[in-house]
Amino acid sequence: MGLFKRKQSKTIVVDKGYEPSEVHFKQGKEAELTFKVKTDNTCLQKVVIKDLGLEKDLFNDPDKTIQIPTDKRGEIPFACGMDMFHGKIVID
Ligand SMILES: [Cu+2]
């Protein structure tokens, strides 16, 4: 029981940027990414994932987890609200 975790889960800490700024998921397996915000920087409290058509308010939205599509390999970049801080999700 619980030995085989089917869903891939990763967490990115948002503080003075993204830590880590790059996360990898295996193709074809359910994946979720959680952002843990530890900063008052309002710009970093918003994460924009253009490729997923997603703009999330990490401060006000109680759900900090995003389901990541893993059907195709590639990179899904993301950025803060003002496009200053960047990171990427890699499906491999
Ligand atoms: Cu910013």
PDB file of the backbone (N, CA, C, O) and the ligand in Angstrom, with CONECT records:
HET     CU  A 101       1
ATOM      1  N   MET A   1       0.840  -1.198   0.000  1.00  0.00           N
ATOM      2  CA  MET A   1       0.000   0.000   0.000  1.00  0.00           C
ATOM      3  C   MET A   1       0.870   1.241   0.000  1.00  0.00           C
ATOM      4  O   MET A   1       1.744   1.404   0.852  1.00  0.00           O
ATOM      5  N   GLY A   2       0.626   2.104  -0.954  1.00  0.00           N
ATOM      6  CA  GLY A   2       1.357   3.363  -0.986  1.00  0.00           C
ATOM      7  C   GLY A   2       2.765   3.265  -1.555  1.00  0.00           C
ATOM      8  O   GLY A   2       3.468   4.268  -1.675  1.00  0.00           O
ATOM      9  N   LEU A   3       3.165   2.061  -1.900  1.00  0.00           N
ATOM     10  CA  LEU A   3       4.530   1.918  -2.433  1.00  0.00           C
ATOM     11  C   LEU A   3       4.625   2.434  -3.864  1.00  0.00           C
ATOM     12  O   LEU A   3       5.648   2.982  -4.273  1.00  0.00           O
ATOM     13  N   PHE A   4       3.568   2.254  -4.600  1.00  0.00           N
ATOM     14  CA  PHE A   4       3.592   2.689  -5.994  1.00  0.00           C
ATOM     15  C   PHE A   4       2.773   3.957  -6.168  1.00  0.00           C
ATOM     16  O   PHE A   4       1.544   3.938  -6.234  1.00  0.00           O
ATOM     17  N   LYS A   5       3.480   5.015  -6.235  1.00  0.00           N
ATOM     18  CA  LYS A   5       2.851   6.307  -6.382  1.00  0.00           C
ATOM     19  C   LYS A   5       2.719   6.576  -7.872  1.00  0.00           C
ATOM     20  O   LYS A   5       3.711   6.751  -8.580  1.00  0.00           O
ATOM     21  N   ARG A   6       1.493   6.605  -8.325  1.00  0.00           N
ATOM     22  CA  ARG A   6       1.294   6.756  -9.760  1.00  0.00           C
ATOM     23  C   ARG A   6       1.449   8.198 -10.214  1.00  0.00           C
ATOM     24  O   ARG A   6       1.876   8.482 -11.333  1.00  0.00           O
ATOM     25  N   LYS A   7       1.090   9.095  -9.312  1.00  0.00           N
ATOM     26  CA  LYS A   7       1.164  10.492  -9.699  1.00  0.00           C
ATOM     27  C   LYS A   7       2.526  11.079  -9.339  1.00  0.00           C
ATOM     28  O   LYS A   7       3.059  10.836  -8.256  1.00  0.00           O
ATOM     29  N   GLN A   8       3.068  11.844 -10.255  1.00  0.00           N
ATOM     30  CA  GLN A   8       4.332  12.522  -9.990  1.00  0.00           C
ATOM     31  C   GLN A   8       4.014  13.874  -9.362  1.00  0.00           C
ATOM     32  O   GLN A   8       3.206  14.639  -9.888  1.00  0.00           O
ATOM     33  N   SER A   9       4.650  14.158  -8.243  1.00  0.00           N
ATOM     34  CA  SER A   9       4.400  15.424  -7.564  1.00  0.00           C
ATOM     35  C   SER A   9       5.709  16.138  -7.279  1.00  0.00           C
ATOM     36  O   SER A   9       6.654  15.542  -6.761  1.00  0.00           O
ATOM     37  N   LYS A  10       5.759  17.405  -7.618  1.00  0.00           N
ATOM     38  CA  LYS A  10       6.957  18.199  -7.327  1.00  0.00           C
ATOM     39  C   LYS A  10       6.535  19.527  -6.737  1.00  0.00           C
ATOM     40  O   LYS A  10       5.427  20.014  -6.962  1.00  0.00           O
ATOM     41  N   THR A  11       7.450  20.095  -5.976  1.00  0.00           N
ATOM     42  CA  THR A  11       7.178  21.386  -5.347  1.00  0.00           C
ATOM     43  C   THR A  11       8.277  22.385  -5.696  1.00  0.00           C
ATOM     44  O   THR A  11       9.464  22.058  -5.695  1.00  0.00           O
ATOM     45  N   ILE A  12       7.857  23.590  -5.990  1.00  0.00           N
ATOM     46  CA  ILE A  12       8.797  24.681  -6.227  1.00  0.00           C
ATOM     47  C   ILE A  12       8.552  25.720  -5.140  1.00  0.00           C
ATOM     48  O   ILE A  12       7.424  26.168  -4.934  1.00  0.00           O
ATOM     49  N   VAL A  13       9.616  26.094  -4.454  1.00  0.00           N
ATOM     50  CA  VAL A  13       9.510  27.138  -3.435  1.00  0.00           C
ATOM     51  C   VAL A  13       9.733  28.486  -4.111  1.00  0.00           C
ATOM     52  O   VAL A  13      10.706  28.686  -4.839  1.00  0.00           O
ATOM     53  N   VAL A  14       8.814  29.395  -3.851  1.00  0.00           N
ATOM     54  CA  VAL A  14       8.907  30.730  -4.436  1.00  0.00           C
ATOM     55  C   VAL A  14       9.348  31.673  -3.338  1.00  0.00           C
ATOM     56  O   VAL A  14       8.598  31.983  -2.411  1.00  0.00           O
ATOM     57  N   ASP A  15      10.595  32.123  -3.468  1.00  0.00           N
ATOM     58  CA  ASP A  15      11.111  33.039  -2.450  1.00  0.00           C
ATOM     59  C   ASP A  15      11.831  34.181  -3.155  1.00  0.00           C
ATOM     60  O   ASP A  15      11.214  35.180  -3.523  1.00  0.00           O
ATOM     61  N   LYS A  16      13.155  34.026  -3.342  1.00  0.00           N
ATOM     62  CA  LYS A  16      13.874  35.043  -4.103  1.00  0.00           C
ATOM     63  C   LYS A  16      14.021  34.552  -5.534  1.00  0.00           C
ATOM     64  O   LYS A  16      15.091  34.653  -6.133  1.00  0.00           O
ATOM     65  N   GLY A  17      12.970  34.037  -6.053  1.00  0.00           N
ATOM     66  CA  GLY A  17      12.981  33.387  -7.364  1.00  0.00           C
ATOM     67  C   GLY A  17      12.356  32.025  -7.187  1.00  0.00           C
ATOM     68  O   GLY A  17      11.611  31.795  -6.235  1.00  0.00           O
ATOM     69  N   TYR A  18      12.659  31.107  -8.115  1.00  0.00           N
ATOM     70  CA  TYR A  18      12.085  29.765  -8.041  1.00  0.00           C
ATOM     71  C   TYR A  18      13.155  28.760  -7.633  1.00  0.00           C
ATOM     72  O   TYR A  18      14.234  28.712  -8.223  1.00  0.00           O
ATOM     73  N   GLU A  19      12.847  27.969  -6.630  1.00  0.00           N
ATOM     74  CA  GLU A  19      13.803  26.971  -6.152  1.00  0.00           C
ATOM     75  C   GLU A  19      13.130  25.615  -6.070  1.00  0.00           C
ATOM     76  O   GLU A  19      12.301  25.421  -5.181  1.00  0.00           O
ATOM     77  N   PRO A  20      13.437  24.656  -6.950  1.00  0.00           N
ATOM     78  CA  PRO A  20      14.321  24.826  -8.105  1.00  0.00           C
ATOM     79  C   PRO A  20      13.594  25.570  -9.234  1.00  0.00           C
ATOM     80  O   PRO A  20      12.371  25.710  -9.219  1.00  0.00           O
ATOM     81  N   SER A  21      14.364  26.034 -10.195  1.00  0.00           N
ATOM     82  CA  SER A  21      13.746  26.761 -11.307  1.00  0.00           C
ATOM     83  C   SER A  21      13.437  25.820 -12.470  1.00  0.00           C
ATOM     84  O   SER A  21      12.868  26.222 -13.485  1.00  0.00           O
ATOM     85  N   GLU A  22      13.825  24.568 -12.296  1.00  0.00           N
ATOM     86  CA  GLU A  22      13.541  23.584 -13.348  1.00  0.00           C
ATOM     87  C   GLU A  22      13.096  22.278 -12.711  1.00  0.00           C
ATOM     88  O   GLU A  22      13.772  21.747 -11.829  1.00  0.00           O
ATOM     89  N   VAL A  23      11.962  21.765 -13.157  1.00  0.00           N
ATOM     90  CA  VAL A  23      11.494  20.465 -12.657  1.00  0.00           C
ATOM     91  C   VAL A  23      11.223  19.544 -13.836  1.00  0.00           C
ATOM     92  O   VAL A  23      10.809  19.979 -14.911  1.00  0.00           O
ATOM     93  N   HIS A  24      11.468  18.252 -13.602  1.00  0.00           N
ATOM     94  CA  HIS A  24      11.277  17.261 -14.664  1.00  0.00           C
ATOM     95  C   HIS A  24      10.177  16.281 -14.302  1.00  0.00           C
ATOM     96  O   HIS A  24      10.057  15.854 -13.154  1.00  0.00           O
ATOM     97  N   PHE A  25       9.374  15.933 -15.300  1.00  0.00           N
ATOM     98  CA  PHE A  25       8.361  14.899 -15.138  1.00  0.00           C
ATOM     99  C   PHE A  25       8.523  13.903 -16.269  1.00  0.00           C
ATOM    100  O   PHE A  25       8.958  14.246 -17.369  1.00  0.00           O
ATOM    101  N   LYS A  26       8.166  12.674 -15.980  1.00  0.00           N
ATOM    102  CA  LYS A  26       8.221  11.656 -17.032  1.00  0.00           C
ATOM    103  C   LYS A  26       6.979  11.768 -17.905  1.00  0.00           C
ATOM    104  O   LYS A  26       5.876  12.047 -17.434  1.00  0.00           O
ATOM    105  N   GLN A  27       7.197  11.543 -19.170  1.00  0.00           N
ATOM    106  CA  GLN A  27       6.098  11.604 -20.133  1.00  0.00           C
ATOM    107  C   GLN A  27       5.074  10.497 -19.848  1.00  0.00           C
ATOM    108  O   GLN A  27       5.431   9.373 -19.494  1.00  0.00           O
ATOM    109  N   GLY A  28       3.805  10.845 -20.011  1.00  0.00           N
ATOM    110  CA  GLY A  28       2.748   9.849 -19.944  1.00  0.00           C
ATOM    111  C   GLY A  28       2.227   9.499 -18.566  1.00  0.00           C
ATOM    112  O   GLY A  28       1.302   8.696 -18.443  1.00  0.00           O
ATOM    113  N   LYS A  29       2.804  10.088 -17.519  1.00  0.00           N
ATOM    114  CA  LYS A  29       2.313   9.825 -16.164  1.00  0.00           C
ATOM    115  C   LYS A  29       1.729  11.100 -15.602  1.00  0.00           C
ATOM    116  O   LYS A  29       2.260  12.188 -15.821  1.00  0.00           O
ATOM    117  N   GLU A  30       0.649  10.965 -14.886  1.00  0.00           N
ATOM    118  CA  GLU A  30       0.006  12.127 -14.271  1.00  0.00           C
ATOM    119  C   GLU A  30       1.030  12.934 -13.469  1.00  0.00           C
ATOM    120  O   GLU A  30       1.874  12.371 -12.773  1.00  0.00           O
ATOM    121  N   ALA A  31       0.943  14.249 -13.579  1.00  0.00           N
ATOM    122  CA  ALA A  31       1.915  15.080 -12.884  1.00  0.00           C
ATOM    123  C   ALA A  31       1.258  16.309 -12.284  1.00  0.00           C
ATOM    124  O   ALA A  31       0.354  16.905 -12.870  1.00  0.00           O
ATOM    125  N   GLU A  32       1.733  16.672 -11.105  1.00  0.00           N
ATOM    126  CA  GLU A  32       1.235  17.900 -10.495  1.00  0.00           C
ATOM    127  C   GLU A  32       2.391  18.671  -9.878  1.00  0.00           C
ATOM    128  O   GLU A  32       3.336  18.106  -9.326  1.00  0.00           O
ATOM    129  N   LEU A  33       2.271  19.972  -9.996  1.00  0.00           N
ATOM    130  CA  LEU A  33       3.317  20.869  -9.517  1.00  0.00           C
ATOM    131  C   LEU A  33       2.710  21.837  -8.515  1.00  0.00           C
ATOM    132  O   LEU A  33       1.706  22.496  -8.789  1.00  0.00           O
ATOM    133  N   THR A  34       3.342  21.910  -7.344  1.00  0.00           N
ATOM    134  CA  THR A  34       2.844  22.796  -6.295  1.00  0.00           C
ATOM    135  C   THR A  34       3.826  23.944  -6.082  1.00  0.00           C
ATOM    136  O   THR A  34       5.035  23.734  -5.995  1.00  0.00           O
ATOM    137  N   PHE A  35       3.299  25.135  -6.001  1.00  0.00           N
ATOM    138  CA  PHE A  35       4.122  26.307  -5.713  1.00  0.00           C
ATOM    139  C   PHE A  35       3.905  26.701  -4.251  1.00  0.00           C
ATOM    140  O   PHE A  35       2.780  26.916  -3.801  1.00  0.00           O
ATOM    141  N   LYS A  36       5.019  26.786  -3.532  1.00  0.00           N
ATOM    142  CA  LYS A  36       4.960  27.171  -2.129  1.00  0.00           C
ATOM    143  C   LYS A  36       5.528  28.586  -2.021  1.00  0.00           C
ATOM    144  O   LYS A  36       6.727  28.796  -2.203  1.00  0.00           O
ATOM    145  N   VAL A  37       4.681  29.529  -1.730  1.00  0.00           N
ATOM    146  CA  VAL A  37       5.110  30.930  -1.726  1.00  0.00           C
ATOM    147  C   VAL A  37       5.612  31.359  -0.353  1.00  0.00           C
ATOM    148  O   VAL A  37       4.919  31.218   0.654  1.00  0.00           O
ATOM    149  N   LYS A  38       6.835  31.887  -0.337  1.00  0.00           N
ATOM    150  CA  LYS A  38       7.418  32.354   0.926  1.00  0.00           C
ATOM    151  C   LYS A  38       7.891  33.790   0.816  1.00  0.00           C
ATOM    152  O   LYS A  38       8.781  34.222   1.548  1.00  0.00           O
ATOM    153  N   THR A  39       7.298  34.510  -0.088  1.00  0.00           N
ATOM    154  CA  THR A  39       7.751  35.882  -0.303  1.00  0.00           C
ATOM    155  C   THR A  39       6.585  36.855  -0.302  1.00  0.00           C
ATOM    156  O   THR A  39       5.446  36.480  -0.577  1.00  0.00           O
ATOM    157  N   ASP A  40       6.881  38.095   0.006  1.00  0.00           N
ATOM    158  CA  ASP A  40       5.872  39.153  -0.054  1.00  0.00           C
ATOM    159  C   ASP A  40       5.902  39.855  -1.404  1.00  0.00           C
ATOM    160  O   ASP A  40       5.071  40.718  -1.688  1.00  0.00           O
ATOM    161  N   ASN A  41       6.857  39.481  -2.220  1.00  0.00           N
ATOM    162  CA  ASN A  41       6.978  40.073  -3.547  1.00  0.00           C
ATOM    163  C   ASN A  41       5.707  39.763  -4.361  1.00  0.00           C
ATOM    164  O   ASN A  41       5.482  38.628  -4.781  1.00  0.00           O
ATOM    165  N   THR A  42       4.903  40.785  -4.565  1.00  0.00           N
ATOM    166  CA  THR A  42       3.603  40.558  -5.199  1.00  0.00           C
ATOM    167  C   THR A  42       3.718  40.008  -6.613  1.00  0.00           C
ATOM    168  O   THR A  42       2.853  39.269  -7.084  1.00  0.00           O
ATOM    169  N   CYS A  43       4.791  40.379  -7.268  1.00  0.00           N
ATOM    170  CA  CYS A  43       4.999  39.911  -8.628  1.00  0.00           C
ATOM    171  C   CYS A  43       5.216  38.400  -8.665  1.00  0.00           C
ATOM    172  O   CYS A  43       4.710  37.713  -9.552  1.00  0.00           O
ATOM    173  N   LEU A  44       5.971  37.892  -7.695  1.00  0.00           N
ATOM    174  CA  LEU A  44       6.237  36.453  -7.620  1.00  0.00           C
ATOM    175  C   LEU A  44       5.037  35.671  -7.103  1.00  0.00           C
ATOM    176  O   LEU A  44       4.999  34.444  -7.191  1.00  0.00           O
ATOM    177  N   GLN A  45       4.079  36.376  -6.575  1.00  0.00           N
ATOM    178  CA  GLN A  45       2.892  35.681  -6.084  1.00  0.00           C
ATOM    179  C   GLN A  45       1.966  35.270  -7.220  1.00  0.00           C
ATOM    180  O   GLN A  45       0.974  34.567  -7.029  1.00  0.00           O
ATOM    181  N   LYS A  46       2.330  35.735  -8.406  1.00  0.00           N
ATOM    182  CA  LYS A  46       1.556  35.314  -9.571  1.00  0.00           C
ATOM    183  C   LYS A  46       2.469  34.484 -10.474  1.00  0.00           C
ATOM    184  O   LYS A  46       3.602  34.875 -10.756  1.00  0.00           O
ATOM    185  N   VAL A  47       1.969  33.350 -10.917  1.00  0.00           N
ATOM    186  CA  VAL A  47       2.760  32.549 -11.850  1.00  0.00           C
ATOM    187  C   VAL A  47       1.989  32.440 -13.168  1.00  0.00           C
ATOM    188  O   VAL A  47       0.785  32.183 -13.200  1.00  0.00           O
ATOM    189  N   VAL A  48       2.738  32.647 -14.246  1.00  0.00           N
ATOM    190  CA  VAL A  48       2.137  32.623 -15.574  1.00  0.00           C
ATOM    191  C   VAL A  48       2.745  31.474 -16.372  1.00  0.00           C
ATOM    192  O   VAL A  48       3.959  31.397 -16.556  1.00  0.00           O
ATOM    193  N   ILE A  49       1.873  30.583 -16.840  1.00  0.00           N
ATOM    194  CA  ILE A  49       2.340  29.489 -17.692  1.00  0.00           C
ATOM    195  C   ILE A  49       1.599  29.638 -19.016  1.00  0.00           C
ATOM    196  O   ILE A  49       0.519  29.084 -19.222  1.00  0.00           O
ATOM    197  N   LYS A  50       2.208  30.392 -19.887  1.00  0.00           N
ATOM    198  CA  LYS A  50       1.554  30.747 -21.157  1.00  0.00           C
ATOM    199  C   LYS A  50       1.108  29.530 -21.951  1.00  0.00           C
ATOM    200  O   LYS A  50      -0.009  29.494 -22.468  1.00  0.00           O
ATOM    201  N   ASP A  51       1.979  28.535 -22.048  1.00  0.00           N
ATOM    202  CA  ASP A  51       1.675  27.349 -22.855  1.00  0.00           C
ATOM    203  C   ASP A  51       0.437  26.602 -22.360  1.00  0.00           C
ATOM    204  O   ASP A  51      -0.210  25.883 -23.122  1.00  0.00           O
ATOM    205  N   LEU A  52       0.118  26.775 -21.100  1.00  0.00           N
ATOM    206  CA  LEU A  52      -1.070  26.106 -20.547  1.00  0.00           C
ATOM    207  C   LEU A  52      -2.235  27.084 -20.439  1.00  0.00           C
ATOM    208  O   LEU A  52      -3.310  26.740 -19.947  1.00  0.00           O
ATOM    209  N   GLY A  53      -2.001  28.309 -20.908  1.00  0.00           N
ATOM    210  CA  GLY A  53      -3.031  29.337 -20.830  1.00  0.00           C
ATOM    211  C   GLY A  53      -3.416  29.646 -19.392  1.00  0.00           C
ATOM    212  O   GLY A  53      -4.576  29.926 -19.087  1.00  0.00           O
ATOM    213  N   LEU A  54      -2.427  29.590 -18.519  1.00  0.00           N
ATOM    214  CA  LEU A  54      -2.704  29.682 -17.093  1.00  0.00           C
ATOM    215  C   LEU A  54      -1.997  30.857 -16.415  1.00  0.00           C
ATOM    216  O   LEU A  54      -0.808  31.107 -16.611  1.00  0.00           O
ATOM    217  N   GLU A  55      -2.779  31.553 -15.619  1.00  0.00           N
ATOM    218  CA  GLU A  55      -2.228  32.640 -14.826  1.00  0.00           C
ATOM    219  C   GLU A  55      -2.781  32.444 -13.434  1.00  0.00           C
ATOM    220  O   GLU A  55      -3.980  32.603 -13.207  1.00  0.00           O
ATOM    221  N   LYS A  56      -1.914  32.098 -12.501  1.00  0.00           N
ATOM    222  CA  LYS A  56      -2.408  31.725 -11.177  1.00  0.00           C
ATOM    223  C   LYS A  56      -1.954  32.699 -10.105  1.00  0.00           C
ATOM    224  O   LYS A  56      -0.782  33.068 -10.021  1.00  0.00           O
ATOM    225  N   ASP A  57      -2.901  33.097  -9.300  1.00  0.00           N
ATOM    226  CA  ASP A  57      -2.602  33.966  -8.171  1.00  0.00           C
ATOM    227  C   ASP A  57      -2.267  33.072  -6.982  1.00  0.00           C
ATOM    228  O   ASP A  57      -3.161  32.560  -6.308  1.00  0.00           O
ATOM    229  N   LEU A  58      -0.984  32.891  -6.733  1.00  0.00           N
ATOM    230  CA  LEU A  58      -0.540  31.947  -5.708  1.00  0.00           C
ATOM    231  C   LEU A  58      -0.832  32.434  -4.295  1.00  0.00           C
ATOM    232  O   LEU A  58      -0.854  31.647  -3.349  1.00  0.00           O
ATOM    233  N   PHE A  59      -1.051  33.708  -4.164  1.00  0.00           N
ATOM    234  CA  PHE A  59      -1.293  34.265  -2.833  1.00  0.00           C
ATOM    235  C   PHE A  59      -2.751  34.074  -2.423  1.00  0.00           C
ATOM    236  O   PHE A  59      -3.037  33.641  -1.307  1.00  0.00           O
ATOM    237  N   ASN A  60      -3.653  34.395  -3.318  1.00  0.00           N
ATOM    238  CA  ASN A  60      -5.082  34.348  -2.974  1.00  0.00           C
ATOM    239  C   ASN A  60      -5.761  33.025  -3.286  1.00  0.00           C
ATOM    240  O   ASN A  60      -6.762  32.671  -2.661  1.00  0.00           O
ATOM    241  N   ASP A  61      -5.227  32.308  -4.235  1.00  0.00           N
ATOM    242  CA  ASP A  61      -5.839  31.040  -4.601  1.00  0.00           C
ATOM    243  C   ASP A  61      -5.406  29.970  -3.596  1.00  0.00           C
ATOM    244  O   ASP A  61      -4.215  29.677  -3.492  1.00  0.00           O
ATOM    245  N   PRO A  62      -6.349  29.383  -2.856  1.00  0.00           N
ATOM    246  CA  PRO A  62      -5.975  28.381  -1.855  1.00  0.00           C
ATOM    247  C   PRO A  62      -5.338  27.133  -2.465  1.00  0.00           C
ATOM    248  O   PRO A  62      -4.595  26.416  -1.795  1.00  0.00           O
ATOM    249  N   ASP A  63      -5.630  26.882  -3.731  1.00  0.00           N
ATOM    250  CA  ASP A  63      -5.065  25.708  -4.390  1.00  0.00           C
ATOM    251  C   ASP A  63      -3.798  26.115  -5.128  1.00  0.00           C
ATOM    252  O   ASP A  63      -3.853  26.808  -6.144  1.00  0.00           O
ATOM    253  N   LYS A  64      -2.661  25.680  -4.607  1.00  0.00           N
ATOM    254  CA  LYS A  64      -1.374  26.078  -5.192  1.00  0.00           C
ATOM    255  C   LYS A  64      -0.832  25.018  -6.144  1.00  0.00           C
ATOM    256  O   LYS A  64       0.314  25.097  -6.588  1.00  0.00           O
ATOM    257  N   THR A  65      -1.666  24.026  -6.452  1.00  0.00           N
ATOM    258  CA  THR A  65      -1.193  22.911  -7.264  1.00  0.00           C
ATOM    259  C   THR A  65      -1.760  22.976  -8.672  1.00  0.00           C
ATOM    260  O   THR A  65      -2.942  23.245  -8.883  1.00  0.00           O
ATOM    261  N   ILE A  66      -0.886  22.723  -9.617  1.00  0.00           N
ATOM    262  CA  ILE A  66      -1.265  22.776 -11.030  1.00  0.00           C
ATOM    263  C   ILE A  66      -1.064  21.400 -11.641  1.00  0.00           C
ATOM    264  O   ILE A  66      -0.030  20.762 -11.445  1.00  0.00           O
ATOM    265  N   GLN A  67      -2.069  20.954 -12.385  1.00  0.00           N
ATOM    266  CA  GLN A  67      -1.936  19.677 -13.088  1.00  0.00           C
ATOM    267  C   GLN A  67      -1.153  19.938 -14.374  1.00  0.00           C
ATOM    268  O   GLN A  67      -1.496  20.828 -15.152  1.00  0.00           O
ATOM    269  N   ILE A  68      -0.122  19.167 -14.580  1.00  0.00           N
ATOM    270  CA  ILE A  68       0.737  19.375 -15.744  1.00  0.00           C
ATOM    271  C   ILE A  68       0.489  18.285 -16.783  1.00  0.00           C
ATOM    272  O   ILE A  68       0.616  17.098 -16.480  1.00  0.00           O
ATOM    273  N   PRO A  69       0.139  18.674 -17.992  1.00  0.00           N
ATOM    274  CA  PRO A  69      -0.064  17.667 -19.039  1.00  0.00           C
ATOM    275  C   PRO A  69       1.281  17.043 -19.421  1.00  0.00           C
ATOM    276  O   PRO A  69       2.262  17.754 -19.639  1.00  0.00           O
ATOM    277  N   THR A  70       1.318  15.720 -19.500  1.00  0.00           N
ATOM    278  CA  THR A  70       2.581  15.055 -19.827  1.00  0.00           C
ATOM    279  C   THR A  70       2.466  14.222 -21.098  1.00  0.00           C
ATOM    280  O   THR A  70       3.260  13.309 -21.327  1.00  0.00           O
ATOM    281  N   ASP A  71       1.475  14.541 -21.917  1.00  0.00           N
ATOM    282  CA  ASP A  71       1.266  13.734 -23.127  1.00  0.00           C
ATOM    283  C   ASP A  71       2.394  13.877 -24.147  1.00  0.00           C
ATOM    284  O   ASP A  71       2.689  12.931 -24.878  1.00  0.00           O
ATOM    285  N   LYS A  72       3.021  15.042 -24.203  1.00  0.00           N
ATOM    286  CA  LYS A  72       4.174  15.141 -25.108  1.00  0.00           C
ATOM    287  C   LYS A  72       5.413  15.696 -24.421  1.00  0.00           C
ATOM    288  O   LYS A  72       5.341  16.497 -23.490  1.00  0.00           O
ATOM    289  N   ARG A  73       6.552  15.233 -24.924  1.00  0.00           N
ATOM    290  CA  ARG A  73       7.825  15.704 -24.395  1.00  0.00           C
ATOM    291  C   ARG A  73       8.044  17.158 -24.743  1.00  0.00           C
ATOM    292  O   ARG A  73       7.515  17.658 -25.735  1.00  0.00           O
ATOM    293  N   GLY A  74       8.815  17.822 -23.934  1.00  0.00           N
ATOM    294  CA  GLY A  74       9.152  19.195 -24.262  1.00  0.00           C
ATOM    295  C   GLY A  74       9.263  20.054 -23.025  1.00  0.00           C
ATOM    296  O   GLY A  74       9.208  19.561 -21.899  1.00  0.00           O
ATOM    297  N   GLU A  75       9.416  21.322 -23.247  1.00  0.00           N
ATOM    298  CA  GLU A  75       9.589  22.263 -22.149  1.00  0.00           C
ATOM    299  C   GLU A  75       8.400  23.196 -22.050  1.00  0.00           C
ATOM    300  O   GLU A  75       7.897  23.698 -23.055  1.00  0.00           O
ATOM    301  N   ILE A  76       7.962  23.417 -20.837  1.00  0.00           N
ATOM    302  CA  ILE A  76       6.863  24.345 -20.568  1.00  0.00           C
ATOM    303  C   ILE A  76       7.442  25.451 -19.678  1.00  0.00           C
ATOM    304  O   ILE A  76       7.631  25.251 -18.478  1.00  0.00           O
ATOM    305  N   PRO A  77       7.719  26.603 -20.265  1.00  0.00           N
ATOM    306  CA  PRO A  77       8.290  27.673 -19.449  1.00  0.00           C
ATOM    307  C   PRO A  77       7.229  28.371 -18.594  1.00  0.00           C
ATOM    308  O   PRO A  77       6.047  28.396 -18.939  1.00  0.00           O
ATOM    309  N   PHE A  78       7.675  28.930 -17.485  1.00  0.00           N
ATOM    310  CA  PHE A  78       6.765  29.745 -16.674  1.00  0.00           C
ATOM    311  C   PHE A  78       7.517  30.964 -16.166  1.00  0.00           C
ATOM    312  O   PHE A  78       8.747  31.012 -16.194  1.00  0.00           O
ATOM    313  N   ALA A  79       6.768  31.933 -15.708  1.00  0.00           N
ATOM    314  CA  ALA A  79       7.377  33.192 -15.268  1.00  0.00           C
ATOM    315  C   ALA A  79       6.514  33.845 -14.198  1.00  0.00           C
ATOM    316  O   ALA A  79       5.366  33.459 -13.977  1.00  0.00           O
ATOM    317  N   CYS A  80       7.088  34.829 -13.549  1.00  0.00           N
ATOM    318  CA  CYS A  80       6.334  35.598 -12.567  1.00  0.00           C
ATOM    319  C   CYS A  80       5.424  36.581 -13.304  1.00  0.00           C
ATOM    320  O   CYS A  80       5.457  36.680 -14.531  1.00  0.00           O
ATOM    321  N   GLY A  81       4.624  37.294 -12.544  1.00  0.00           N
ATOM    322  CA  GLY A  81       3.633  38.185 -13.123  1.00  0.00           C
ATOM    323  C   GLY A  81       4.189  39.248 -14.051  1.00  0.00           C
ATOM    324  O   GLY A  81       3.500  39.721 -14.955  1.00  0.00           O
ATOM    325  N   MET A  82       5.453  39.622 -13.819  1.00  0.00           N
ATOM    326  CA  MET A  82       6.027  40.659 -14.675  1.00  0.00           C
ATOM    327  C   MET A  82       7.088  40.118 -15.622  1.00  0.00           C
ATOM    328  O   MET A  82       7.830  40.880 -16.241  1.00  0.00           O
ATOM    329  N   ASP A  83       7.151  38.798 -15.727  1.00  0.00           N
ATOM    330  CA  ASP A  83       8.089  38.155 -16.638  1.00  0.00           C
ATOM    331  C   ASP A  83       9.556  38.460 -16.306  1.00  0.00           C
ATOM    332  O   ASP A  83      10.395  38.591 -17.197  1.00  0.00           O
ATOM    333  N   MET A  84       9.843  38.571 -15.005  1.00  0.00           N
ATOM    334  CA  MET A  84      11.218  38.846 -14.575  1.00  0.00           C
ATOM    335  C   MET A  84      11.925  37.568 -14.143  1.00  0.00           C
ATOM    336  O   MET A  84      13.093  37.348 -14.460  1.00  0.00           O
ATOM    337  N   PHE A  85      11.197  36.738 -13.418  1.00  0.00           N
ATOM    338  CA  PHE A  85      11.752  35.470 -12.946  1.00  0.00           C
ATOM    339  C   PHE A  85      11.201  34.355 -13.828  1.00  0.00           C
ATOM    340  O   PHE A  85      10.023  34.342 -14.183  1.00  0.00           O
ATOM    341  N   HIS A  86      12.076  33.433 -14.166  1.00  0.00           N
ATOM    342  CA  HIS A  86      11.678  32.376 -15.086  1.00  0.00           C
ATOM    343  C   HIS A  86      12.042  30.989 -14.574  1.00  0.00           C
ATOM    344  O   HIS A  86      12.989  30.810 -13.808  1.00  0.00           O
ATOM    345  N   GLY A  87      11.268  30.030 -15.016  1.00  0.00           N
ATOM    346  CA  GLY A  87      11.566  28.651 -14.709  1.00  0.00           C
ATOM    347  C   GLY A  87      11.008  27.796 -15.817  1.00  0.00           C
ATOM    348  O   GLY A  87      10.354  28.295 -16.732  1.00  0.00           O
ATOM    349  N   LYS A  88      11.267  26.501 -15.734  1.00  0.00           N
ATOM    350  CA  LYS A  88      10.664  25.633 -16.739  1.00  0.00           C
ATOM    351  C   LYS A  88      10.349  24.246 -16.209  1.00  0.00           C
ATOM    352  O   LYS A  88      10.989  23.724 -15.296  1.00  0.00           O
ATOM    353  N   ILE A  89       9.328  23.680 -16.834  1.00  0.00           N
ATOM    354  CA  ILE A  89       8.896  22.334 -16.546  1.00  0.00           C
ATOM    355  C   ILE A  89       9.327  21.526 -17.754  1.00  0.00           C
ATOM    356  O   ILE A  89       9.019  21.886 -18.891  1.00  0.00           O
ATOM    357  N   VAL A  90      10.039  20.433 -17.511  1.00  0.00           N
ATOM    358  CA  VAL A  90      10.500  19.619 -18.623  1.00  0.00           C
ATOM    359  C   VAL A  90       9.808  18.271 -18.570  1.00  0.00           C
ATOM    360  O   VAL A  90       9.832  17.584 -17.549  1.00  0.00           O
ATOM    361  N   ILE A  91       9.194  17.903 -19.675  1.00  0.00           N
ATOM    362  CA  ILE A  91       8.588  16.577 -19.781  1.00  0.00           C
ATOM    363  C   ILE A  91       9.562  15.724 -20.588  1.00  0.00           C
ATOM    364  O   ILE A  91       9.832  16.002 -21.756  1.00  0.00           O
ATOM    365  N   ASP A  92      10.089  14.668 -19.937  1.00  0.00           N
ATOM    366  CA  ASP A  92      11.076  13.844 -20.648  1.00  0.00           C
ATOM    367  C   ASP A  92      10.867  12.358 -20.432  1.00  0.00           C
ATOM    368  O   ASP A  92      11.620  11.544 -20.967  1.00  0.00           O
TER     369      ASP A  92
HETATM  370 CU    CU A 101       8.299  39.590 -11.485  1.00  0.00          CU2+
END
